[in-house]
Amino acid sequence: MYRPKTRPEPWILAGGTVLQDNTMQRSDLYLEDGCVADAPASNARLYDATGLWLLPGIVDVHGDGFERILMPRPGVTFSLPLALAEADRQMITNGITTAFHGLTISWEPGLRSRKAAGDFVNALAMAQDTLACDTRINFRWETFALEAVDEVLKWIDRLPGSILSINDHTTINLCEPAGSRKIGRMAERTGLSPENCLKELARMAERAGEVPDALTRLATAARALGVSMLAHDEPSAEIRTAHRALGISASEFPMTEETAAAARAAGEHVVFGAPNVLRGGSQNNAVDAGPAMASGLGSVLSSDYFYPSLILAPFQLVDQAGMEFADAWPFVSRHPAEVAGLVDRGSLAPGLRGDVIALCPETRRVRAVFVAGRRRLVLD
């Protein structure tokens, strides 16, 4: 059972339609001591939820939209406290009550450097108690960032509840031409020319033989710490099998349907980007997330680079794929909580955290948000 650090006031969310036990049913919802309760407290405040849907708060296991807030244009950066506060506002407004910022730790200079990652960890540690959203980190370790392994483990120890993703953008980007979109984005965030980006990629690729030992060392240590691990952009079912042997139990943005199918056949979660659903396809010509989610190849949606996508994607699956809403919403609530190892949230059951979204089904806009039983947003 979830227990908050300090006791919030109790609430009765009255007259709404509650997503509970995989069904939508008209019912009051009670919050007490930061949790969903099975009866109202005598001193509870009233929130009129008439005509609204009461849904479990969104859990976002991979969101790097903060990078666009921190660096909205090449070479233009804002302070980390300001960027964290603005990301928090955007996430809460869009119903995200638990967020894992996708913090890349790379060998690159600039936005994704080890120093930038360390500065981000420090800033979040100082700001966490001021943020409305329960904000954590998805440490996205680039497999060629060989010298960063010990730092990543120290950061994970400093910020309990973090998760870890394994990424290899070095090998993928090595074959890109200087004029490609991927190399252009790399140039923007590093401050290097496209030509120098390719030179650095080639230089790092020479250390490919060191990667397996570093990956095994990091995964073994993270597993011993009980950290949930994901693998990003897996290209094949064989790579999924190898990652599974290391205790990496979720596939994040698999590049092929065969990879996703292999993960699902093993009972593992598969994460796709909600923007992929909204746009009707992958920007990287990978798996089309909409049909994948509807067919069961995917089980989790993340905001990726666009926070509003998470609250809208389940509706699109209802509208275009004919899914039932009660079946689509767990893609953004219960299932990502399972990926992150969070057993205290993701559903509206007595004893679980009181993370609740009050949503207007006609406009599909958030009207109120409760995080751990505290009202963090109300729009009248």
Buried (B, 14 or more C-beta within 10 A) or exposed (E): EBEBEEEBBBBBBBBBBBBBEEEBEEBBBBBBBBBBBEEBBEEBEEBEBEEBBBBBBBBBBBBBBBBEBBBEEBEEBEEBEEBBBBBBBBBBBBBBBBBBBBBBBBBBBBBBBBEBBBEBBEBBEEBBEEBBBBBBBBBBBBBBBBEBBEBBBEBBEEBEBBBBBBBBBBBBBEEBEEEBEBBBEBBBBBEBEBEBBBEBBEEBBEEBEEBEEBBEEBBEBBBEEEBBBBBBBBBBBEBBBBBBEBBBBBBBBBBBBBBBBBBBEEEBBBBBBBBBBBBEBBEBEBBBBBBBBBEEBBBBBBBBBBBBBBBBBBBBBBEEBEBEBBEBBBBBBBBBBBBBEBEBBBBBEEEBBBBBBBBEEEEEEBBBBBBBBBBBBEEE
